[in-house]
Amino acid sequence: MEDKIYQSYLEILQEELVPALGCTEPIALAYAAASAREVFGGMPGHMDVFCSGNIIKNVKNVTVPNSGGMHGIEAAWRSGRQSGPEAGGAGGSDRTGQRAGERSA
């Protein structure tokens, strides 16, 4: 009986677990900013970003995806804020086709 339960657990884990590639902290910040945009129904005029020491440590030196090579917390939240929830906060271009680094706050 225990082997059957064990095999069931293994099947669930194999189906549900997906490895994360790269550094996930910038995407987490971008997603939070995109979610804020959705909750407030438009572009937030101001955002205060509070992060744990681990987030700060891990995001400060990695390139934010689709940001034109930008690094750090500000690049991550700007990217998500600009792209909005329809892009899943993954950065990229907004409706103007500009990248996060090409816009002001």
trRosetta pair geometry for C-beta under 8 A, 3 or more apart (Angstrom, degrees):
i j d omega theta_ij theta_ji phi_ij phi_ji
1 4 5.7 -55 -157 31 36 113
1 5 6.7 33 150 -15 67 104
2 5 5.6 -53 -150 37 37 111
2 6 6.1 41 151 -22 68 106
3 6 5.5 -52 -145 37 32 116
3 7 6.3 34 155 -19 65 105
4 7 5.8 -52 -147 36 29 111
4 8 6.5 34 150 -22 61 104
5 8 5.5 -53 -151 33 33 115
5 9 6.5 35 151 -19 65 102
6 9 5.7 -53 -153 34 32 112
6 10 6.5 33 150 -19 64 105
7 10 5.5 -51 -147 36 34 114
7 11 6.4 38 153 -21 65 103
8 11 5.8 -52 -150 34 31 112
8 12 6.6 31 153 -17 64 105
9 12 5.8 -56 -151 36 32 111
9 13 6.3 29 155 -16 67 108
10 13 5.7 -57 -146 39 31 110
10 14 6.1 29 158 -18 66 108
11 14 5.9 -55 -144 38 28 109
11 15 6.3 23 157 -15 63 111
12 15 5.9 -64 -150 40 28 108
12 16 5.9 1 164 -1 67 120
13 16 6.3 -68 -130 48 24 96
13 17 5.3 7 -178 -8 68 121
14 17 7.0 -43 -107 38 16 98
20 24 5.1 -25 -179 -60 144 125
22 62 7.6 125 178 -168 93 138
22 65 7.9 72 135 -57 162 114
23 26 6.3 66 105 5 103 97
23 58 5.9 177 -158 166 117 99
23 59 7.1 159 148 -98 131 55
23 62 4.3 -85 40 -111 155 174
24 27 5.5 -64 -162 45 56 112
24 28 5.9 62 143 -30 82 103
25 28 5.4 -53 -146 32 34 115
25 29 6.6 31 158 -15 67 102
25 55 5.2 160 -149 -144 122 70
25 58 4.5 131 -14 102 152 115
25 59 4.2 -121 116 -66 126 97
25 62 7.4 120 57 41 104 137
25 76 7.5 -52 126 -118 74 164
26 29 5.8 -56 -151 38 34 108
26 30 6.2 33 152 -18 67 108
26 59 5.3 138 -67 -136 72 102
26 62 6.1 -129 -26 91 126 115
26 64 4.5 -163 -169 -113 144 80
26 65 7.0 150 105 7 131 79
26 75 7.5 -23 -141 95 118 94
26 76 4.0 -140 -150 -106 75 121
26 79 7.7 28 170 46 102 142
27 30 5.5 -53 -143 40 34 113
27 31 6.1 37 156 -22 66 106
27 65 7.1 21 -76 21 94 121
27 76 7.7 -97 -43 -151 20 110
27 89 7.1 109 -172 113 65 99
27 90 6.5 -1 -134 -117 98 66
28 31 5.8 -53 -145 36 27 111
28 32 6.5 29 154 -20 62 105
28 55 7.4 -107 82 -126 131 115
29 32 5.7 -53 -148 34 32 112
29 33 6.4 30 154 -16 65 106
29 49 6.9 38 -149 -152 112 135
29 51 7.4 -23 -92 -90 116 125
29 55 7.2 121 -60 -175 109 124
29 59 6.6 54 -11 -122 139 159
29 73 6.3 -147 -140 -146 165 67
29 76 3.9 60 82 128 128 126
29 77 5.1 -78 159 -66 105 75
29 80 6.6 -163 120 -2 61 140
30 33 5.8 -56 -150 38 31 110
30 34 6.3 31 152 -18 66 107
30 64 7.2 133 -57 -161 126 115
30 76 5.1 -107 -50 -180 83 74
30 77 6.7 -155 -90 -99 46 29
30 79 4.9 -39 -115 88 117 101
30 80 3.0 163 -168 -57 57 109
30 83 7.3 22 -178 37 111 125
30 89 4.3 145 128 163 80 89
30 90 6.4 97 118 -105 140 16
30 91 5.5 -59 -140 -50 153 80
31 34 5.6 -53 -145 38 32 112
31 35 6.2 35 154 -21 64 106
31 80 5.9 -107 -33 -128 19 138
31 88 6.8 -28 -109 160 93 64
31 89 3.5 144 -99 84 45 154
31 90 7.6 28 -72 -60 82 54
32 35 5.6 -54 -148 36 30 113
32 36 6.5 35 151 -22 63 101
32 77 7.3 -45 77 -115 97 91
32 80 6.8 66 56 121 52 163
32 89 7.2 103 16 -149 33 155
33 36 5.6 -48 -150 31 34 113
33 37 6.7 39 150 -20 63 101
33 44 8.0 -117 -161 27 79 130
33 47 6.5 22 -124 -146 96 167
33 49 7.8 -27 -75 -92 103 116
33 76 7.7 155 -3 128 134 69
33 77 4.2 140 -64 -158 141 72
33 78 7.4 -74 172 -42 168 12
33 79 7.6 110 66 68 143 55
33 80 3.5 120 64 91 108 115
33 81 4.1 -72 163 -55 120 76
33 89 6.5 136 61 -138 76 110
34 37 5.6 -50 -154 31 35 115
34 38 6.6 35 148 -18 65 104
34 80 4.2 -101 -33 -180 87 91
34 81 6.8 -139 -71 -79 49 27
34 83 6.2 -37 -96 80 117 87
34 84 5.5 110 -144 -175 90 18
34 85 4.8 140 158 -76 100 53
34 87 7.0 -125 -124 65 144 83
34 88 7.0 77 109 139 167 18
34 89 3.2 -137 11 -84 138 90
35 38 5.5 -53 -151 36 36 112
35 39 6.2 37 152 -21 69 105
35 85 6.3 86 -89 -92 43 107
35 89 6.8 -23 -25 -62 75 137
36 39 5.7 -52 -143 36 33 111
36 40 6.1 14 163 -3 67 111
36 44 5.7 -14 132 -36 115 140
36 47 6.6 104 107 -114 162 119
36 81 7.2 -27 68 -105 110 86
37 40 6.4 -67 -143 48 23 98
37 42 6.9 -88 -165 119 75 16
37 43 6.2 -5 -131 -103 104 39
37 44 6.2 -109 -89 -14 65 90
37 80 7.8 -169 -3 138 122 78
37 81 5.8 142 -54 -146 121 58
37 84 5.1 -109 107 -119 147 73
37 85 6.4 -161 78 -25 101 88
38 41 7.6 30 178 -72 29 34
38 84 7.0 115 -60 -169 82 80
38 85 4.0 35 -61 -31 127 144
40 44 5.6 90 50 -79 159 86
43 81 7.0 79 -144 169 78 96
44 47 5.2 81 107 -61 140 94
44 81 6.5 -85 40 -142 101 119
47 77 6.2 -159 109 159 147 136
47 81 6.6 -129 -21 -86 152 141
49 73 6.0 170 109 168 146 118
49 74 8.0 -173 29 -88 148 52
49 77 5.3 -120 -78 -56 144 158
51 55 3.9 -114 -174 82 114 131
51 56 5.2 138 104 -52 125 82
51 59 7.6 -79 -165 26 161 137
51 73 6.4 -126 -13 -118 151 133
52 55 4.9 101 54 4 75 98
52 56 7.2 -140 96 -2 42 88
53 56 5.6 -55 -147 38 34 113
53 57 6.1 35 156 -21 68 108
54 57 5.7 -53 -144 37 29 112
54 58 6.1 15 162 -9 65 114
55 58 6.2 -69 -145 45 25 101
55 59 5.8 4 168 -6 67 119
55 73 7.7 76 137 -99 101 107
56 59 6.5 -68 -133 42 19 97
56 60 6.1 29 171 -40 61 112
56 73 6.8 -24 -115 -57 68 128
57 60 6.7 -54 -147 12 16 112
58 62 7.1 -5 159 -5 63 126
59 62 6.2 -79 -145 39 38 103
59 72 6.3 86 132 -147 90 30
59 73 5.6 88 108 -73 133 67
59 76 6.0 -48 -167 -25 132 150
60 71 6.8 47 169 154 40 106
60 72 5.3 22 -135 -108 52 78
60 73 7.0 -16 -86 -24 68 85
61 71 6.2 -5 -139 -165 23 134
61 72 8.0 44 -53 -70 27 70
62 71 6.5 149 73 -136 29 89
63 67 7.0 -169 176 52 76 110
63 69 5.8 -53 -137 -144 119 44
63 70 7.1 113 -150 69 68 35
63 71 5.9 -60 -95 -84 46 77
64 67 3.9 43 85 -7 103 147
64 70 5.4 -22 36 83 112 88
64 71 6.8 168 -13 -110 86 25
64 72 7.5 -62 -34 46 115 41
64 75 4.4 -169 5 124 146 113
64 76 4.9 -158 -110 -81 130 66
64 79 5.5 -172 152 -18 135 153
64 91 6.1 154 152 -89 99 150
64 100 7.1 -43 104 55 137 152
65 79 7.8 129 72 172 63 159
65 90 6.6 -38 90 176 128 82
65 91 5.3 165 90 43 78 143
65 92 7.9 -12 124 -51 92 72
66 79 6.7 125 87 -154 91 127
66 90 7.0 67 24 135 139 79
66 91 3.9 154 70 116 110 115
66 92 4.2 -27 162 -75 158 52
66 93 7.5 -105 177 -27 121 58
66 99 6.7 -153 158 -135 71 103
66 100 7.6 95 114 -3 77 107
67 70 4.0 -87 137 39 123 103
67 75 5.0 69 -171 178 155 114
67 76 7.9 -64 -68 -78 151 43
67 78 8.0 94 -131 80 115 102
67 79 5.2 -71 -88 -82 105 130
67 91 5.7 -74 -57 -156 82 140
67 99 6.1 136 -150 170 32 112
67 100 4.7 -36 -130 48 86 121
67 101 5.7 97 171 -29 78 102
68 99 4.6 117 -29 115 113 156
68 100 7.3 -157 17 53 100 76
68 101 4.5 -104 57 32 128 134
68 102 7.2 97 -14 -34 157 91
69 101 7.7 -12 56 -29 68 161
70 75 3.5 179 129 -124 122 142
70 79 7.8 -179 67 -53 130 116
70 100 6.4 -103 31 90 149 112
70 101 4.7 178 -50 -73 128 118
71 75 6.1 117 73 19 14 148
72 75 5.2 97 64 14 73 103
72 76 7.0 -132 110 -7 39 94
73 76 5.7 -61 -150 35 30 111
73 77 6.5 13 163 -8 68 106
74 77 6.4 -60 -144 41 29 98
74 78 6.0 27 160 -17 66 113
75 78 5.9 -59 -142 41 26 110
75 79 6.1 32 158 -26 62 109
75 100 5.9 105 -161 118 69 136
75 101 6.8 -2 -126 -73 101 88
76 79 5.9 -56 -151 31 25 113
76 80 6.7 16 157 -9 61 107
76 91 7.9 -76 -138 -73 49 113
77 80 5.8 -57 -149 42 36 107
77 81 5.9 38 154 -22 70 109
78 81 5.6 -56 -141 39 29 112
78 82 6.0 25 161 -16 65 110
78 100 4.5 119 111 -166 102 109
78 101 7.9 105 103 -68 140 42
78 103 7.0 176 178 74 118 106
78 105 6.8 -92 -105 -101 111 73
79 82 6.2 -61 -147 38 23 106
79 83 6.2 9 162 -10 62 114
79 89 7.9 87 111 -179 84 61
79 90 8.0 -65 143 131 112 27
79 91 3.6 -17 172 -111 124 90
79 92 7.5 91 -173 15 98 43
79 99 8.0 -17 -113 -179 89 72
79 100 3.9 -56 -84 -67 70 150
80 83 6.1 -62 -136 42 28 101
80 84 8.0 135 170 -45 53 15
80 89 4.0 14 -136 -155 105 87
80 90 7.7 79 -100 -12 77 14
80 91 6.7 -47 -62 -68 54 59
81 84 7.7 19 171 -68 27 53
82 91 7.9 35 64 -142 102 51
82 94 4.5 -99 164 -53 91 126
82 98 7.7 -90 -176 89 142 94
82 100 5.5 -177 26 -100 143 75
82 103 6.1 137 -100 43 140 156
83 86 7.7 -132 153 64 75 73
83 87 3.9 -75 163 56 113 145
83 88 8.0 -33 125 55 127 48
83 89 6.4 142 78 -123 116 25
83 90 6.6 -98 118 59 163 53
83 91 5.6 167 -28 -154 145 10
83 92 5.2 81 -110 57 132 84
83 93 7.4 92 -105 77 90 23
83 94 5.8 -133 -94 -82 42 74
83 100 7.9 -47 -32 -67 95 99
84 87 6.1 93 67 17 65 95
84 89 7.8 -105 114 -77 15 57
84 94 7.1 90 -3 -124 101 94
85 88 7.1 41 -171 -82 46 24
85 89 6.7 -3 -107 -45 46 83
87 90 5.4 -120 146 41 92 85
87 91 7.4 -121 133 58 135 22
87 92 5.5 -147 -164 51 146 126
91 100 6.2 -62 -146 -29 94 128
92 99 7.7 -92 178 -120 21 74
93 96 7.6 -135 180 71 93 54
93 97 5.0 -9 -167 -140 134 36
93 98 6.6 130 -144 56 81 26
93 99 6.3 -56 -92 -79 67 58
94 97 7.5 -77 68 -12 56 18
94 98 6.3 -14 40 56 95 79
94 103 7.8 30 15 -47 134 153
98 102 4.3 -129 -170 85 105 126
98 103 5.5 112 122 -52 137 100
99 102 5.1 90 56 3 71 107
99 103 7.8 -158 91 -7 39 93
100 103 6.5 -75 -158 34 32 104
